Amino acid sequence: MKKICVLIGLAALVLSCQPVNIAEPTNTSLPDPPTSTALPIPTQTESTLLANYEGDCVFCFLKGENVHEPLWDPAIQGFKYREDDPREKVTIDETFKVAAGESVTFENKIVLVRPGQRKDIEVFGILTIKNSLLIWEQTEYQQTRLRVKKGGTLIIEDSYSFQGNPYWVNWEFESGSTVRFDHFVGDPWTSIRGAVKYTAINYSTVKMTLFNNIHNSTVEIADAHHIWFEVFPPEGTYTITFPANRQWSDWDLSDLWPYTTVRVTDSYIYERDISVGNNTHITIKDTPSGFSLGWSISKTNPEFVECELKGLGEPGNPAGVFYENTTWDLPCNNSSLTVVNSLLHEAWPVVRGYVHLKIYDSNLADPRNYEAPATMEIYRSSVGIIGAYNGGQVYLEDSPVQDAIEVKDPQSVIYGFGVSGPYELFESDGGTYMELEQPGPPWE
């Protein structure tokens, strides 16, 4: 997932991950959400209230007038709590866990999340957050996710959660989990897989990847102040017209996944992205307000496939490119994208396994090589973040990188020739970035 969004100088990433089709049990026995107990919405005319949330700046309605609201601090490129906020401060790290059968509540608290290593917070029981503020102070991107496991429940009411620096925060809702947001405002990028029961009401924030293995799920969203979906359809052929962005609307996506309801009512559609996977053919038509694109290419059995993508958007042009009728075809994994009378902003191809992918002349948000022996080559393209993991290799040539080069795990390498910044370099757990004196990927 993935793309860059600027909020008064704040960069926020949308993470796109490789979907895995795994049969998982349904969660039909999960309880229904309780009646809302959210604080009353401020008394205003409806049009004035809605106008507070409209426009490109997602959180500009947070003006610091309430002592419990977080404050944006450009010096740290993140949010912080107000010094006059009287609530008790609690510090947790990656070792925090809610065990099965356990119930933990943070109420009237400022919770500072300060991980010391790359590890996720896991919720197997019930985690309830009421009238509280969470500030995530990670030291790298997606360092510690909040992961709600099978049988786990997350309830957030009248609360905020924001990153306290530029490092993006992700929350994962796994199959068999339950999530209830009631007047929750925050910037974590969330995702659901399998069978999940999810509710968001009362001007909550919804930033979500809906993966292709969703089934038997219920996603009900009403009066959200912000909707940003990344949609992974299952294998098949689809023609989709997205609702216009930056407008209040209803939206129903229930037909995309088996035995699943995804229903949005009276909510502000901010952005919506599509992701193409193996054996998937998608046409986006009549979407002039624009969309962005993930493309997942994977192969688990030996014998490499050769893949090539050209001209996904325009390098360095965030406004995007309007296509009257253009098709990108990838025989290597039996996938394609056709864009008809629509605007494409940017893309984030990702690879795993026995794949060689070459990308040319594109506007790339955050392409990633997630797993060896895959290789990725990028030429004459603009890049937000580039990443290599689990022994993956990437070669960059004549391509500026805006935000980060991230290399993790033994034998993971990113090679660069003619790479410019500004970017922040993250090398960890044996990963390496190498600048080359001659063009060409070293593995050829």
Secondary structure, DSSP 4 states (H G I P E B T S, - for coil): ---EEEETTEEEE--------------TTSPPPPPP-PPPPP---HHHHHHTT-SS-TTTT--S-STTS-EEETTTTEEE--TT--SEEEEE-TT-EE-TT-EEEEESEEEEE--SSS--EEESSEEEEES-EEEE--SSTT-S-EEE-TT-EEEEEEEEEEESSSS--EEEE-TT-EEEEEEEEE--EEEE-SS-EEEEESS-EEEEEE-TT--S-EEEEES-SEEEEEE-PPSEEEEE-PPPSSEEEEEE-GGGSTT-EEEEEEEEEEEEEEEE-TTEEEEEEEEEEEEEEEEEEEE-SSS-EEEEEE-SS-TT-TT-EEEEEEEEEEGGGTEEEEEEEEEEEEEEEEEEESEEEEEES-EES--EEEETT-EEEEES-EEEEEEE-TT-EEEEES--EEEEEEEESTT-EEEEES-----EEEEETT-EEEE-SSSS-TT-
